[in-house]
């Protein structure tokens, strides 16, 4: 398999657009308090941003805000609201889907990681048009939790070049790096979420572990593609495209995966693992 390292450009230093993260809170408040909440939000966000990032302008974070005088009697109510709502200062999650770049590999079994990330991006309204760290790259939020999505364009066998660069730049702890990839040893369409582990012979995972200096303590979501039929070589099988029935089954798998990611970011690994790894009815066959 071609292991070209890719020619895409390095990252820009711009961090997250926090507007999506707190929109649901701002929209729930009555208009006299919006300006006060927004002002406090800006101060907190700017303090939480990395030193190498430029704070966004007020026009990019908020539109149409005008100065509003808040009566003293209302301040206690506003303060209570601020205590309840605390802008996230946690590290973002990095969710990486593995695959090979180019039309030649579209819809192949080895690229289900790419497809899972695309499904997440579409469901959460995250653009993947940016090119950074030798990857298609997007930033957004699920609830109040920031996340980054990445599809390395370095070819599968050297995926670690991209992943290692992102982790290093944003200083993301390994426990918040989720890698999604294909697995020959799982039945087709089956998902398995694990907190850590080895590469299991998967070259993309092997490359990532190497670029994380041998660290294996990061979660992974494996997507089953089944074993090759007959005497077909595994290398040929993973580059084989899905048929119509398989594609329909994968749509159900991706919907389950999207829900698992939401649970992971909002409720934690254990609840997400319970959701993913528990048997589920085959609703798509009913």
Buried (B, 14 or more C-beta within 10 A) or exposed (E): EEEEEBEBEEBEEBBBBBBBBBEEBBEEBEEBBBBBBBBBBBEBBBEBBEEEEEEBEEEEBBEEBEEEEEEEEBEEEBEEBBEEBEBBEEBBBBBBBBBBBEEEBEBBBBBBBBBBBBBBBEBBEBEBEBBBBBBBBBBBBBEBBBBBBBBBBBBBBBBBBBBBBBBEBBEBEBBBBBBBBBBBEBEBBBBBBBEEBEBEEBBBBBBBBBBBEEBBEBBBBBBBBBEBEEEEEEEEBBBBEBEEEBEEBBBBBBBBBBBBBBBBBEEEBEEBBEBBBEEEEEEEEE
